[in-house]
Amino acid sequence: MKIEACMKRLIFVVPLLLLFVSSVQAKGYAITGRVLDAEGEKVSKTTVLLLNADGSEVQRTETKGGFGKGKFKFKKVLSGEYILEVDAGERGKASVPVSVIADNVEDLEIRLTKAEEAAGTTAAAGVDTSAPEGVSTAGGAPDKDYIINELSFEIKKIVAEIKNLNSELNELKAMSKMWVNPLAIYSKEIILKNGSTVFGKIVYQDEETLKVETLVGYLIIDRQNVVRIIDNVVTEEQQEYVPEQIRDSYTPPPMPKLAEPKYTSASPMDREASKKYSANCVLVGNIKERKDTQGNIIFTGEVKNIGGRRADFVKVDFVFRKNWSGETKTLTTFVRGTYHTFDSGITTDATLLPGAVGSFELYVPHSFGSFIGYSYIIDWEEYE
């Protein structure tokens, strides 16, 4: 009876022991320690990998900062052979084997070494840290793959910086060309009443306003202030060759200035002294432009003498700009005013009395060719 009772108790205890062992095994063990660099300083915010003997990753964690600086901890680690691997970049790296045998592994010290130094070692009292078969712990030689990767990254970084600088340089060159010749990107040249010219692209227009895209942004222009809109289309015949050596720095010469009118009745000083009593011819309104059925262009307008004396041989000189090289052609038309006969017997109809208005008309034949703009000056003479 006693033997049977003992057997019953043993049968009851053995399952409890097996259950306890299996629960401990399922719970696993902990690995704790601290990471130090070659100078013994604690390393924080660095990733620590727990690898199997074959190099596959099991867990990863990060070293702490602050009060627990450099410390790390792995939980629920099953019994077996592992490798702790740390790579802190310039501060060094380490690869340390660890054996977990039915107990926690605590207070490991992993010391990082640089490429020219030996690999890191660990010290743990009473812990078997012998390297498993097939895993090398020697670290005297630099890691060639790591160095190659670092050099490759630096080369890619330099190449990216060079491409960025080239892109910025090309943008600067394009902007300089735009300011030298706005018609390279904008085909519209808008001449305003105040004498200014706007180069741009008309993005919207109605009976009252124009919205123009220019180098300085969008402008809203009142249509009443527009004298003329020139559509500049450069054909193959008009394109001119510029040597490559000076192409980037090429700047068209300025428009030539017409000489001041010469007066036969008085010297410039006398004329300035008696300015309020001299003739003064100005443009009335705008210069109008139309084209006939044969492609000839006709400019018309009116000139008024707002001075105090008679203006003789009143004329309007038009200077047409043929291209961006500065080539120009000048055409002249006389104003149709009143008739006047001089003492010499010469009679002219290009005389404007004070307050009088005369009209002019300039005929530009189709054979004259195309032009990209024009300017004008009113000239006259005074006789007694």
Buried (B, 14 or more C-beta within 10 A) or exposed (E): EEEEEEEEEEEEEEEEEEEEEEEEEEEBBBBBBBBBBEEEEBBBEBEBBBBEBEEEEBBEBEBBBEEEBBBBBBEEBEEEBBBBBBBBEEBBBBBBBBBBEEEBBBBBBBBBBBBEBEBBBBEBEEBEBEBBEEBEBEBEEEEEEEEEEEEEEEEEEEEEEEEEEEEEEEEEEEEEBBEBBBBBBBBBBBBBEEEEBBBBEBEEBEEEEBBBBBEEEEEEBEEEBBBBBBEBEBEEEBEEEEEEEEEEEBEEEEEEEEEEBEBEBBEEEEBEEEEEEBBBBEBEEBBEBEEEEEEBBEBBBBBBBBBBBBBBBBBBBBBBBBBBEEEBBEBEBBBBBEEBEEEEEEEBEBBBBBEBEBEBBBEBEEEBEBBBBBBBBBBBBBBE
